[in-house]
Amino acid sequence: MALRLVSDFDLRKDVLPWLRSQRAASAAAGARGGGPGVLENNYESLRILNVERNGNIIYTYKDDKGNVFFGLYDCRTRQNEHLYTFEKDLHVVSCSVNSERTLLAASLVHFTKERRKNELQPGSKCLTLLVEIHPVNNVKVLKAVDSYIWVQFLYPHVESHPLAENHLLLISEEKYIEKIHIQVTQEDGNRVVLKDSGHLPRERVAEDFVWAQWDMSEQRLYYIDLKKSRSVLKCIQFSADEKFNLMFEAPLDITLSDSGFKLVNFGCDDLQDEENLSKHLTLCVFTNHTGTLCVCYSPKFDSWEKITYSVFYFHKGHSKTFTAALGSVDSHVTKGLTFLNLDYYVAVYLPGHFFHLLNIQHPDLICHSLFLTGNNEVVDMLPHSPLQSLSGSLVLDWCSGKLSRAVLNQSYLLQFLWNTQLDYEKMGALHCVLSWGRDPQFLEAKIIQWISENISACHSFDLIQEFIIASSYWSIYPETSNMDKLLPYSSVLTWNTEIPGITLVTEEIPLPFMKVHSFKGYWEKLNSNLEYIKYSKPPLLYNNSMVQREWHSLISEEKTGRRRSMVYVRNILDNAMKVISNLEARNLEPRLTPLFQEEDSPQRLLMGLMVSELKDHLLRHLQGVEKKKIEQMVLDYISKLLDLICQILETSWRKHHLHPSVLHFSKRASAAEFTVFHIMTRILEATTSLFLPLPPGFHTLHTLLGVHCLPLHNLLHYIDDGVLLLTETAVTRLMKDLDNSEKNEKLKFSIIVRLPPLIGQKICRLWDHPMSSNIISRNHVKRLLLNYKKQPLSSMIDKSPGSVEFLPLNYFIEILTDRESSSQALYALEGHDNVDAKFVEEAALKHTTMLLGL
């Protein structure tokens, strides 16, 4: 299953044993009513009431007399504590305990068996009480009204010392929220009592709302009110000093009834009719530490054939409305749609029908999310009972009394990646695995293994490209905020392929209007996201286009023998050396592949230029980040790119049991070497289109494998098309290792004539062969006769004994000798390895002899 629930708390396991032990102890002592005396058949009344910000869980149960007991489970000590007992048969609507566990607030009502739970009896009261519980003492009635009240203590972010004042939210079914200021004092040592209980100041927080949600972790209140029939989402932030601020207002294009009323995460929602969940709308707000703000909404079901739900990505400035097919008309929907917050993802789950993992960090393309349907293992992975998504990835199952953490199942997703045949599922699963990676090295090794066995499995995108870009992104993403706007997340920029079973419509939405001007923490990041949407056109994502132009310029200068300031080039090469050193420091294990064993100036220049350009890019747009940190981030990012390429190569070499000795040309290439050559070719294609650097020595290794694996005509075709690059190291190796058989002579000559002039001259001197002598002679003559103007010879050259009586050749050699003597100093400086007119004469005669067959 793609998602699993890791249990943090279970009423049956963490509370029941304690209750039984308390009952046994109470019975043994002959106690009556002093402790939690619970009969076995009343255990079914045990249920969760609330989960507080510090993780403590409040629960309730009834004894055989109907007395209501309140208990607390401490998530840190994993101990239970009895808080208070109401010796009346009441139904608990809501309950909350302050952070010091000195005050308990509860709202309770009378029910009769003949009436529904969500209906108050005529004339009955909902009692909202405040109880001193340290120790148990006075009870204060806060409200006695004919409508439901929910209670929630505010929890300060600093809990180092007891607070003199507590703050309690009262949420009324009459559509208002107020905050009560409660002052306490200590008497007789540790006894905590209300101070001036007759006067508890109150202030209105919100009113006329139709929906509200509580974020216990961040102490935020989201609510929606209707202005001229338009839904407006608002958020109130409660601060450490117990003040509160309206942070933003955001219009929502959804339909809500003015007569409706819905609360989310204000304790147990057992007043909701569970049998009719599918008939009601679902609405919730999710955020994470990166400044995301998502509103997930599903209207009432109006069809058994399809379901519609929308996600408002306020941090991106657009919404997406999805319509998912439910199969046949007979596929009756009895359960509501569930939204779960998974940090970088939101899970949308309809039991028995589909499971949709929405990428909220990068929601632009549907292929970066994962939509699963039609598989029993997929659609039945979670409980069918209603699930409530609390702060973070906490999930509460009210029916079973379990509190869990929802986590993506890496092993399942990896297996799914191996087995699926659909490109969009491969893409979605790949990003899920990498974004949720708790052990990135293990995950990368598994993905690389999969890639090496499925190198040509994808048709809609380049698998190697996507893996390199996504994995490098996630390796550096946690370093600082705004990285998602500055570094590429994916190699795929557009996606037009339909995904079966689901359609979507994307629309621009109005941005939230921030109501404050000073931001910290989450609000600073959200505001940064909103500012980016407003002012960053076009997008600021880094690409290598500038590097590409500069690199081509430097390589062109190198080929022509001209180069700009040596200081500039040295700085670039120093950048490359830093990347290589950074990479080697992170990977201490020896590599099997013979990389990083040569200078490879073109790749080092590309590497160094990318360091320089990416550093400038981040320095321009990352405000407030130290230059030193940015420089290290750049080195880490480029090192990661290179390391992933090395890992793919290393995995393929080890899998096929290759060793550097395979590059000796004494035997035919094996099938394993062909496979590795194909993988290297695919790596080259992936990096070339994105203009990414390769590890120094890659082209040499690739070319030598190509010589070993390909027939000559295919090899030359690869060379002419630029797939194989003739590096000086590779050609030198060929000239030295290959003998002068007829086949090898043809290969060597075909390679030499394709070399740039400067490298060609060096290589010819390594090959002791008439062909190389001929080439050297031609180049020598070309240099001597450059800009030659016919003029009288300075002197007649004495004929040496045994010289050939061939007047045209003699005359030509005399001209060359004369040019050599006039340019002797110049050529001595250039160093031409004793190539002179005599060498040219001998080469010419040998060539003529060969042509005449003598």
Secondary structure, DSSP 8 states (H G I E B T S, - for coil): --EEEEEEEEIIIIIHHHHHHHHHHHHHHT--SSS----GGGGGG-EEEEE-TTS-EEEEEE-TT--EEEEEEETTTTEEEEEEEE-S--EEEEEEE-TTS-EEEEEEE---TTS-TTS--TT--EEEEEEEETTEEEEEEEEEESS-EEEEE---S--SS--SEEEEEEEETTTEEEEEEEEEEEETTTEEEESSTT---EEEEEESEEEEEEETTTTEEEEEEEETTEEEEEEEEE-TTS-EEEEEEEEE-----TT--EEESSS--TTS-GGGGGGS-EEEEEE-TT--EEEEEE-----SSEEEEEEEETTTTEEEEEEEE--STT----S--EEEEETTEEEEEETTTEEEEEESSS-SSGGGSEEEES-HHHHTSS-SS-EEE-STTEEEETTTTEEEEEEE-HHHHHHHHHH---HHHHHHHHHHHHHT-SSHHHHHHHHHHHHHH-TT--SSS-HHHHHHHHHHHHHHGGGSTTHHHHS-S-S--------TTEEEEEEE----EE--S---THHHHHHHHHHHHHH--S-----SHHHHHHHHHHHHHHHTT--S-HHHHHHHHHHHHHHHHHHHHH--S--SS--S-S--HHHHHHHHHHHHHHHHHHHHH-TT--HHHHHHHHHHHHHHHHHHHHHHHHHHHHHTT--GGGGSTTS---HHHHHHHHHHHHHHHHHHHHT----TTHHHHHHHHHHHHS-HHHHHHHHHTTSS---HHHHHHHHHHS---HHHHHHHHHHHTTS-HHHHHHHHTT--SHHHHHHHHHHHHHHHTTT------SS-----TT----HHHHHHHHHHHHHHHHTHHHHHHH--TT--HHHHHHHHHHHHHHHHT-
